[in-house]
């Protein structure tokens, strides 16, 4: 028997303008008024910026002003470079590149919504008919579930920071969500078009972060087709797979044919993919559970309950398809010997869709528990953000203010009336939302997750209004780049360096530093990066032959370990 019995009143949908407003409120804060931040955000910008201002070889072979990035696939950076070319002159190159994240987010969230809607209006997903009628219509039930999935997607803690960075990870999760939507179309009504679009999506996934993940998804869909409808196997093998290989092979063949050492670049890219596969380790298993619990909150409790509640109908498409995606991606994660946050992201769309089908079956007590946890935790988080901001601006409480400035020495507070007004308005809306949820106790399905998503949006809004200057000061290399530029001659000369990708991108953009060709030191200036605990210069003399005169030493104020030194070559 189906576990769902609902009246039509429980399927009131959110207004479309409300969904769009929530989406914009989620994705826009944090895009404007900041620099590329340390590590992946800056290095991703560096690749796109190099493409936008470089030649065709830079578009085929991702690099950061001459530093090869052979492990990177190009699609994310093609999109970022295109935005830089279109809007960089108006918005600045970093902001123009970050606009691509809006596109990624829209694709991902719409895919989650429509996939849930299509699954939710299927006959086997409908609630039991009530004795005297009054059960919801299939379209209304599907739309309400889709609204719930969208709210859960916004509330996922692991998505928050990654969705605001123009990295391959943020595009990958959107393409995974879109592939779920296309797979729903394929299993609902077999068509060559759906199979071809799925192949196109898998090909784009290869061009985003390699072939391991799309291969796992294809295997998962083949297993599902074997259980549900064997005829789909033919579509997957004869249409989806060839289209996938054609899309990815076009870039790979062009790169090997036209680029110097193109075959070597392909070998390095292939090795990166193979390094993601190994035997499962306790490290990967421990990482999966340790970080997945908070990363996928609040999706995983609802998703787990959905699998349990629908256990007698687990072969139905609305459970089996997202579960096939989730299991396939979990296997990939456990086989990866180098677990990190980015490999958890693709799990979210499938978990979110499963979680939506857990909403109608959750007991009232469990829903109230989730609500109270969200209210208490997220309200406390927002209150602490406000208190720390007050301390930063006024010096009270003194100890908290001291700790804030200890983390970012030299930071000067910047009062912004507009940012303060937005933060106050967001806090007022949060109070009204909590009051509405707790006092009215609405019966709509999405009531269980509205506080989770609303609280996450509030905390992000407060961080990106009240704290954005402080965060930008702590995570940007713009200040260091300016100091390096001041210590170089007015007429720029090439600079050898060993700095990492994020630093190279930031220094090239903010300081206009002309780095020499990677791996072939020949310049008269050297920018060397090491740890502040290193006392000897022997490593410099071994790596960069010659005599060097120290011109400058510096680092980011918020980084206690990283150090940069600028040298000039002197005659023997």
C-alpha positions as CSV (number, residue, x, y, z in Angstrom):
1,X,0.0,0.0,0.0
2,X,1.2,3.5,-0.7
3,X,2.4,5.4,2.3
4,X,0.8,8.7,1.3
5,X,-2.7,9.9,2.2
6,X,-3.2,13.7,1.7
7,X,-6.1,16.2,1.3
8,X,-5.9,18.7,-1.5
9,X,-5.3,21.5,1.0
10,X,-1.8,20.1,1.6
11,X,-0.7,20.7,-1.9
12,X,-0.9,24.5,-2.1
13,X,2.0,25.6,-4.3
14,X,4.3,28.5,-3.7
15,X,3.7,31.4,-6.2
16,X,6.1,31.5,-9.1
17,X,7.3,35.0,-8.2
18,X,8.1,33.7,-4.7
19,X,10.2,30.9,-6.1
20,X,12.1,33.3,-8.4
21,X,12.6,35.8,-5.5
22,X,14.0,33.1,-3.2
23,X,16.3,31.9,-6.0
24,X,17.6,35.4,-6.7
25,X,18.0,36.2,-3.0
26,X,20.1,33.0,-2.7
27,X,22.4,33.4,-5.7
28,X,23.0,37.2,-6.0
29,X,24.5,38.0,-2.6
30,X,28.2,37.2,-2.6
31,X,28.7,37.8,-6.3
32,X,29.2,41.6,-6.3
33,X,31.8,43.6,-4.4
34,X,34.5,41.0,-4.0
35,X,37.7,39.7,-5.5
36,X,38.5,36.2,-6.6
37,X,39.2,34.4,-3.3
38,X,42.1,32.2,-2.3
39,X,42.5,28.8,-4.0
40,X,39.9,27.4,-6.3
41,X,37.8,30.5,-6.9
42,X,41.0,32.5,-7.9
43,X,42.5,29.7,-10.0
44,X,39.3,29.1,-11.9
45,X,39.1,32.8,-12.7
46,X,42.7,32.7,-13.8
47,X,42.0,30.0,-16.4
48,X,39.0,31.8,-17.8
49,X,40.8,35.2,-17.8
50,X,43.7,33.6,-19.6
51,X,41.4,32.2,-22.2
52,X,39.5,35.5,-22.7
53,X,42.7,37.4,-23.3
54,X,44.7,34.7,-25.0
55,X,44.7,32.8,-28.3
56,X,43.0,29.6,-29.5
57,X,45.7,27.4,-27.8
58,X,44.6,28.8,-24.4
59,X,41.0,27.8,-25.1
60,X,42.0,24.2,-26.0
61,X,44.5,23.7,-23.2
62,X,43.5,25.3,-19.8
63,X,46.3,27.2,-18.2
64,X,46.9,30.2,-16.0
65,X,49.2,32.7,-17.8
66,X,51.5,29.9,-19.0
67,X,51.1,27.5,-16.0
68,X,49.6,24.3,-17.5
69,X,46.5,22.9,-15.8
70,X,46.4,19.5,-17.6
71,X,44.0,18.0,-15.1
72,X,41.3,20.6,-15.9
73,X,38.6,20.1,-18.5
74,X,37.7,23.3,-20.4
75,X,33.9,23.8,-20.4
76,X,33.5,25.8,-17.2
77,X,36.3,28.2,-18.3
78,X,34.9,28.5,-21.8
79,X,31.7,29.8,-20.3
80,X,33.6,32.1,-17.9
81,X,35.8,33.5,-20.7
82,X,32.8,34.1,-22.9
83,X,31.2,36.2,-20.1
84,X,34.4,38.1,-19.6
85,X,34.5,39.0,-23.3
86,X,30.9,40.0,-23.3
87,X,30.7,41.9,-20.0
88,X,34.2,42.3,-18.7
89,X,34.5,45.9,-20.1
90,X,31.4,46.9,-18.1
91,X,31.5,44.9,-14.9
92,X,35.2,44.0,-14.4
93,X,36.6,40.6,-15.4
94,X,36.1,38.9,-12.0
95,X,32.4,39.9,-11.8
96,X,31.8,39.0,-15.4
97,X,33.2,35.5,-14.9
98,X,31.1,35.0,-11.8
99,X,28.0,35.8,-13.7
100,X,28.3,32.3,-15.1
101,X,27.4,30.9,-11.6
102,X,23.9,32.4,-12.0
103,X,23.5,30.3,-15.2
104,X,24.8,27.2,-13.5
105,X,22.4,27.8,-10.5
106,X,19.4,28.4,-12.7
107,X,20.1,25.2,-14.7
108,X,20.6,23.1,-11.6
109,X,17.6,24.4,-9.6
110,X,15.2,24.3,-12.6
111,X,16.3,20.7,-13.4
112,X,15.6,19.6,-9.8
113,X,12.2,21.3,-9.9
114,X,11.1,19.8,-13.2
115,X,12.5,16.4,-12.5
116,X,10.6,16.3,-9.2
117,X,7.4,17.6,-10.9
118,X,7.5,15.0,-13.6
119,X,8.1,12.2,-11.1
120,X,5.5,13.6,-8.7
121,X,2.6,13.6,-11.2
122,X,3.1,9.9,-12.2
123,X,0.3,7.6,-11.2
124,X,2.4,5.4,-8.9
125,X,3.5,8.5,-6.9
126,X,0.0,9.8,-6.2
127,X,-1.5,9.7,-2.7
128,X,-4.2,7.1,-1.8
129,X,-7.7,8.2,-2.8
130,X,-9.8,9.5,0.1
131,X,-13.1,7.8,1.0
132,X,-15.1,10.9,0.2
133,X,-12.8,12.5,-2.4
134,X,-10.8,15.6,-1.9
135,X,-7.4,14.1,-2.7
136,X,-5.0,16.4,-4.7
137,X,-4.8,16.4,-8.5
138,X,-1.6,14.8,-10.0
139,X,-0.4,18.1,-11.3
140,X,-0.9,19.9,-8.0
141,X,0.8,17.1,-6.1
142,X,3.7,17.2,-8.5
143,X,4.1,20.9,-8.3
144,X,4.0,21.0,-4.5
145,X,6.7,18.3,-4.3
146,X,8.8,20.3,-6.8
147,X,8.4,23.4,-4.6
148,X,9.6,21.3,-1.6
149,X,12.6,20.0,-3.6
150,X,13.6,23.5,-4.6
151,X,13.5,24.7,-1.0
152,X,15.5,21.7,0.1
153,X,18.0,22.4,-2.6
154,X,18.4,26.0,-1.3
155,X,18.8,24.7,2.2
156,X,21.6,22.3,1.5
157,X,24.6,23.5,3.5
158,X,27.2,22.0,1.1
159,X,25.8,23.9,-1.9
160,X,26.0,27.3,-0.4
161,X,29.6,28.5,-0.9
162,X,30.3,26.3,-4.0
163,X,27.3,27.7,-5.9
164,X,28.8,31.2,-5.7
165,X,32.1,30.3,-7.2
166,X,32.6,29.9,-11.0
167,X,34.3,26.6,-10.7
168,X,34.0,23.2,-12.5
169,X,32.3,21.8,-9.4
170,X,29.4,24.3,-9.6
171,X,28.8,23.5,-13.2
172,X,29.1,19.7,-12.6
173,X,26.3,19.6,-10.0
174,X,24.0,21.5,-12.4
175,X,24.7,19.1,-15.3
176,X,24.1,16.1,-12.9
177,X,20.7,17.6,-12.0
178,X,19.9,18.2,-15.7
179,X,20.9,14.6,-16.5
180,X,18.4,13.4,-13.9
181,X,15.7,15.5,-15.6
182,X,16.6,14.1,-19.0
183,X,16.7,10.5,-17.6
184,X,13.1,11.0,-16.2
185,X,12.0,12.0,-19.7
186,X,13.7,9.0,-21.2
187,X,12.2,6.5,-18.8
188,X,8.7,8.1,-19.0
189,X,8.5,7.9,-22.8
190,X,11.3,6.3,-24.8
191,X,12.6,8.6,-27.5
192,X,15.8,9.0,-29.5
193,X,15.8,12.7,-28.7
194,X,15.9,12.2,-24.9
195,X,18.7,9.6,-25.3
196,X,20.7,12.0,-27.5
197,X,20.2,14.9,-25.1
198,X,21.3,12.6,-22.2
199,X,24.4,11.8,-24.3
200,X,25.1,15.4,-24.9
201,X,24.8,16.1,-21.1
202,X,27.2,13.3,-20.3
203,X,29.6,14.6,-22.9
204,X,29.4,18.1,-21.3
205,X,30.1,16.4,-17.9
206,X,33.3,15.0,-19.4
207,X,34.3,18.4,-20.6
208,X,33.6,19.7,-17.1
209,X,35.4,17.3,-14.7
210,X,36.4,14.2,-16.6
211,X,34.8,10.9,-17.6
212,X,34.7,9.0,-14.2
213,X,31.4,10.5,-13.0
214,X,29.4,10.3,-16.3
215,X,30.6,6.7,-16.7
216,X,29.2,5.9,-13.3
217,X,25.9,7.5,-14.1
218,X,25.6,5.6,-17.4
219,X,26.3,2.3,-15.5
220,X,23.6,3.2,-13.0
221,X,21.1,3.9,-15.7
222,X,21.9,0.7,-17.5
223,X,21.3,-1.2,-14.2
224,X,18.0,0.6,-13.7
225,X,16.9,-0.1,-17.3
226,X,17.8,-3.8,-16.8
227,X,15.3,-3.8,-13.9
228,X,12.6,-1.7,-15.3
229,X,12.6,-1.7,-19.1
230,X,15.3,-3.6,-21.0
231,X,14.5,-1.7,-24.3
232,X,16.1,1.4,-22.9
233,X,19.4,-0.3,-22.7
234,X,19.6,-0.2,-26.5
235,X,18.9,3.5,-26.5
236,X,21.6,4.1,-23.9
237,X,24.2,2.0,-25.7
238,X,23.4,3.0,-29.3
239,X,22.5,6.6,-28.9
240,X,23.6,8.0,-25.5
241,X,27.0,6.5,-25.5
242,X,28.0,7.5,-29.1
243,X,26.8,11.0,-28.6
244,X,28.8,11.2,-25.3
245,X,32.0,10.1,-27.1
246,X,31.5,12.4,-30.0
247,X,31.1,15.5,-27.8
248,X,34.1,14.7,-25.6
249,X,36.1,13.3,-28.4
250,X,35.8,16.5,-30.5
251,X,37.8,18.5,-27.9
252,X,40.3,15.7,-27.2
253,X,41.0,15.1,-30.9
254,X,41.3,18.8,-31.7
255,X,43.7,19.3,-28.8
256,X,45.9,16.3,-29.7
257,X,46.0,17.4,-33.4
258,X,46.7,21.1,-33.0
259,X,48.5,21.7,-29.8
260,X,52.2,21.2,-29.3
261,X,52.7,18.1,-27.1
262,X,48.9,17.6,-27.4
263,X,49.3,13.8,-26.8
264,X,51.2,14.5,-23.6
265,X,48.5,16.8,-22.4
266,X,45.9,14.2,-23.1
267,X,48.0,11.6,-21.1
268,X,48.1,13.9,-18.1
269,X,44.4,14.5,-18.3
270,X,43.7,10.8,-18.5
271,X,46.0,10.1,-15.6
272,X,44.1,12.6,-13.5
273,X,40.9,10.7,-14.2
274,X,42.5,7.3,-13.4
275,X,43.8,8.7,-10.1
276,X,40.2,9.1,-9.0
277,X,39.7,5.4,-9.0
278,X,41.1,2.9,-6.5
279,X,39.9,0.3,-4.0
280,X,37.6,1.7,-1.3
281,X,39.5,2.9,1.7
282,X,38.5,3.6,5.3
283,X,39.6,7.2,4.7
284,X,37.0,7.6,1.9
285,X,34.3,5.8,3.9
286,X,35.0,8.0,7.0
287,X,35.1,11.1,5.0
288,X,31.7,10.2,3.4
289,X,30.0,9.9,6.7
290,X,31.8,12.6,8.6
291,X,31.3,15.4,6.1
292,X,28.2,14.1,4.3
293,X,26.1,14.5,7.4
294,X,26.4,18.3,7.4
295,X,27.1,18.7,3.7
296,X,23.7,17.2,2.7
297,X,21.6,18.7,5.5
298,X,18.6,18.9,5.5
299,X,18.2,16.6,2.4
300,X,19.5,13.3,3.8
301,X,17.0,12.8,6.7
302,X,14.0,13.3,4.4
303,X,15.7,11.2,1.7
304,X,16.4,8.3,4.1
305,X,12.8,8.4,5.3
306,X,11.5,8.4,1.7
307,X,13.4,5.2,0.9
308,X,12.1,3.6,4.1
309,X,8.5,4.8,3.7
310,X,8.3,3.7,0.0
311,X,10.2,0.4,0.6
312,X,7.3,-1.7,-0.7
313,X,7.2,0.4,-3.9
314,X,11.0,0.9,-4.2
315,X,10.9,-0.1,-7.9
316,X,8.7,2.9,-8.8
317,X,10.4,5.5,-10.9
318,X,10.2,8.3,-8.4
319,X,12.3,6.3,-5.9
320,X,14.3,4.0,-8.2
321,X,15.7,6.7,-10.6
322,X,17.1,9.2,-8.0
323,X,18.3,6.2,-6.0
324,X,20.2,4.8,-9.0
325,X,21.9,8.2,-9.4
326,X,22.7,8.4,-5.7
327,X,24.1,4.9,-5.5
328,X,26.3,5.3,-8.6
329,X,27.7,8.6,-7.3
330,X,28.3,7.1,-3.9
331,X,30.4,4.3,-5.5
332,X,32.5,6.9,-7.3
333,X,33.0,8.7,-4.1
334,X,34.1,5.6,-2.1
335,X,36.5,4.6,-4.9
336,X,38.2,8.0,-4.8
337,X,41.4,7.8,-2.8
338,X,41.5,11.6,-2.4
339,X,38.1,12.6,-0.9
340,X,37.3,16.3,-0.8
341,X,34.1,18.4,-0.7
342,X,33.8,18.7,-4.4
343,X,33.0,15.0,-4.9
344,X,30.1,15.3,-2.4
345,X,28.3,18.0,-4.5
346,X,27.0,15.7,-7.3
347,X,25.1,13.7,-4.6
348,X,22.8,16.6,-3.8
349,X,20.3,16.6,-6.7
350,X,19.4,13.0,-6.3
351,X,19.2,13.3,-2.5
352,X,17.0,16.4,-2.9
353,X,14.5,14.7,-5.2
354,X,14.3,11.7,-2.9
355,X,13.9,14.0,0.0
356,X,10.9,15.7,-1.7
357,X,9.1,12.3,-1.7
358,X,9.8,11.9,2.0
359,X,7.9,15.1,2.8
360,X,4.3,13.6,2.4
361,X,5.2,10.6,4.6
362,X,7.0,12.3,7.5
363,X,5.2,12.2,10.8
364,X,4.2,15.5,12.4
365,X,6.6,15.0,15.3
366,X,9.6,14.5,13.0
367,X,8.6,17.6,11.0
368,X,8.3,19.7,14.2
369,X,11.7,18.4,15.3
370,X,13.4,19.5,12.1
371,X,11.7,22.9,12.3
372,X,12.8,23.5,15.9
373,X,16.3,22.4,15.1
374,X,16.4,24.8,12.1
375,X,14.9,27.7,14.1
376,X,17.3,27.2,17.1
377,X,20.4,26.6,15.1
378,X,20.0,29.1,12.3
379,X,18.7,31.8,14.6
380,X,21.6,31.4,16.9
381,X,24.0,31.5,13.9
382,X,22.3,34.7,12.6
383,X,22.5,36.3,16.1
384,X,26.2,35.5,16.4
385,X,26.8,37.1,13.0
386,X,25.1,40.2,14.2
387,X,26.9,40.2,17.5
388,X,30.3,39.8,15.9
389,X,29.5,42.6,13.4
390,X,28.6,44.9,16.3
391,X,31.9,44.0,18.0
392,X,33.8,44.7,14.8
393,X,32.2,48.1,14.3
394,X,32.0,49.3,17.9
395,X,34.6,47.4,19.8
396,X,32.1,45.8,22.2
397,X,32.2,43.0,23.4
398,X,35.9,43.7,23.6
399,X,37.1,40.1,23.6
400,X,35.0,39.2,20.5
401,X,36.3,42.4,18.7
402,X,39.8,41.4,19.6
403,X,39.3,37.9,18.1
404,X,37.8,39.4,14.9
405,X,40.8,41.7,14.3
406,X,43.2,39.0,15.3
407,X,42.0,36.9,12.3
408,X,42.5,39.8,9.9
409,X,45.3,42.1,11.2
410,X,45.2,45.6,9.6
411,X,41.6,45.4,8.5
412,X,39.8,48.8,8.7
413,X,36.0,48.6,9.1
414,X,33.9,50.0,6.3
415,X,30.4,51.1,7.3
416,X,27.9,50.6,4.5
417,X,24.4,51.9,5.1
418,X,22.9,49.9,2.2
419,X,24.3,46.7,3.4
420,X,23.1,47.3,6.9
421,X,19.6,48.1,5.6
422,X,19.5,44.8,3.6
423,X,20.7,42.8,6.6
424,X,18.0,44.4,8.8
425,X,15.3,43.7,6.2
426,X,16.4,40.1,5.8
427,X,16.3,39.6,9.6
428,X,12.8,41.1,9.9
429,X,11.6,38.7,7.1
430,X,13.1,35.8,9.0
431,X,11.2,36.7,12.2
432,X,8.0,37.0,10.2
433,X,8.6,33.6,8.5
434,X,9.3,31.9,11.9
435,X,6.2,33.5,13.4
436,X,4.1,32.4,10.4
437,X,5.3,28.8,10.5
438,X,5.0,28.3,14.3
439,X,1.7,30.2,14.8
440,X,-0.2,29.2,11.7
441,X,1.1,25.6,11.5
442,X,0.2,25.3,7.8
443,X,-0.6,21.9,6.4
444,X,1.3,22.3,3.1
445,X,4.0,19.8,2.3
446,X,6.8,22.2,2.0
447,X,6.3,23.6,5.5
448,X,8.9,21.1,6.8
449,X,11.7,22.7,4.9
450,X,10.8,26.4,4.6
451,X,12.6,27.3,7.8
452,X,15.7,25.4,6.8
453,X,16.0,27.1,3.5
454,X,15.0,30.5,4.8
455,X,17.5,30.4,7.7
456,X,20.4,29.4,5.3
457,X,19.5,32.3,3.0
458,X,19.4,34.7,6.0
459,X,22.8,33.6,7.3
460,X,24.4,33.9,3.8
461,X,22.7,37.3,3.3
462,X,24.2,38.6,6.6
463,X,27.6,37.3,5.8
464,X,27.6,38.8,2.3
465,X,26.4,42.2,3.5
466,X,27.8,42.9,7.0
467,X,30.9,40.8,6.6
468,X,31.8,40.9,2.9
469,X,34.6,43.6,3.3
470,X,36.2,41.6,6.1
471,X,36.0,38.3,4.2
472,X,37.3,39.8,1.1
473,X,40.2,41.3,2.9
474,X,41.0,37.9,4.5
475,X,40.8,35.8,1.3
476,X,42.0,38.2,-1.5
477,X,45.5,38.5,-2.9
478,X,44.9,41.9,-4.3
479,X,46.9,43.7,-1.5
480,X,49.9,41.4,-1.9
481,X,49.8,41.9,-5.7
482,X,49.9,45.7,-5.3
483,X,52.9,45.4,-3.0
484,X,54.8,43.2,-5.5
485,X,53.9,45.6,-8.3
486,X,55.4,48.5,-6.4
487,X,58.7,46.7,-6.0
488,X,59.1,45.9,-9.7
489,X,60.5,48.3,-12.3
490,X,58.0,50.7,-14.0
491,X,58.9,48.9,-17.3
492,X,57.7,45.4,-16.6
493,X,60.2,42.6,-17.0
494,X,59.4,38.9,-16.8
495,X,59.2,37.2,-13.4
496,X,60.1,33.5,-12.7
497,X,58.0,32.0,-9.9
498,X,57.0,28.8,-8.1
499,X,53.6,30.2,-6.8
500,X,50.5,28.1,-6.9
501,X,47.6,28.5,-9.4
502,X,45.5,30.8,-7.2
503,X,48.4,33.1,-6.4
504,X,49.6,33.2,-10.0
505,X,46.1,34.2,-11.3
506,X,45.7,36.9,-8.7
507,X,49.1,38.4,-9.1
508,X,48.8,38.4,-12.9
509,X,45.4,40.1,-12.8
510,X,45.8,42.5,-9.9
511,X,49.5,43.3,-10.3
512,X,49.8,42.9,-14.1
513,X,52.9,40.8,-13.4
514,X,54.4,39.2,-16.6
515,X,55.3,35.7,-15.5
516,X,57.9,33.8,-17.5
517,X,57.3,30.5,-19.2
518,X,56.6,27.8,-16.7
519,X,59.4,25.3,-16.2
520,X,62.0,27.3,-18.0
521,X,63.5,29.9,-15.6
522,X,65.3,32.7,-17.4
523,X,64.0,35.9,-16.0
524,X,65.9,38.6,-14.0
525,X,63.2,38.7,-11.3
526,X,62.0,35.9,-9.1
527,X,58.8,35.7,-6.9
528,X,59.2,32.8,-4.5
529,X,56.5,31.3,-2.3
530,X,57.3,29.2,0.8
531,X,56.4,28.7,4.4
532,X,57.4,31.3,7.0
533,X,58.9,28.6,9.1
534,X,61.6,27.9,6.4
535,X,64.8,29.6,7.5
536,X,67.2,28.4,4.7
537,X,67.3,29.7,1.1
538,X,68.9,26.5,-0.2
539,X,65.7,25.5,-2.0
540,X,65.8,28.7,-4.0
541,X,69.4,28.3,-5.1
542,X,68.7,24.7,-6.2
543,X,65.6,25.4,-8.2
544,X,66.6,28.8,-9.6
545,X,70.3,29.0,-10.5
546,X,72.2,32.2,-10.1
547,X,72.7,35.0,-7.5
548,X,69.7,36.8,-6.2
549,X,69.1,40.0,-4.2
550,X,66.1,40.2,-1.9
551,X,63.8,43.1,-2.8
552,X,60.7,42.5,-0.8
553,X,59.1,40.1,1.6
554,X,55.3,39.9,2.4
555,X,52.2,37.9,2.8
556,X,48.5,38.2,3.3
557,X,47.8,39.6,6.8
558,X,45.3,36.8,7.6
559,X,47.7,34.0,6.6
560,X,50.3,33.2,9.3
561,X,52.2,30.6,7.3
562,X,52.3,31.6,3.6
563,X,55.2,33.9,2.6
564,X,56.3,35.6,-0.6
565,X,59.7,36.9,-1.5
566,X,60.7,39.0,-4.5
567,X,64.3,38.7,-5.8
568,X,66.3,40.4,-8.5
569,X,69.1,38.6,-10.3
570,X,72.6,40.1,-9.8
571,X,75.8,39.6,-11.7
572,X,78.3,37.1,-10.4
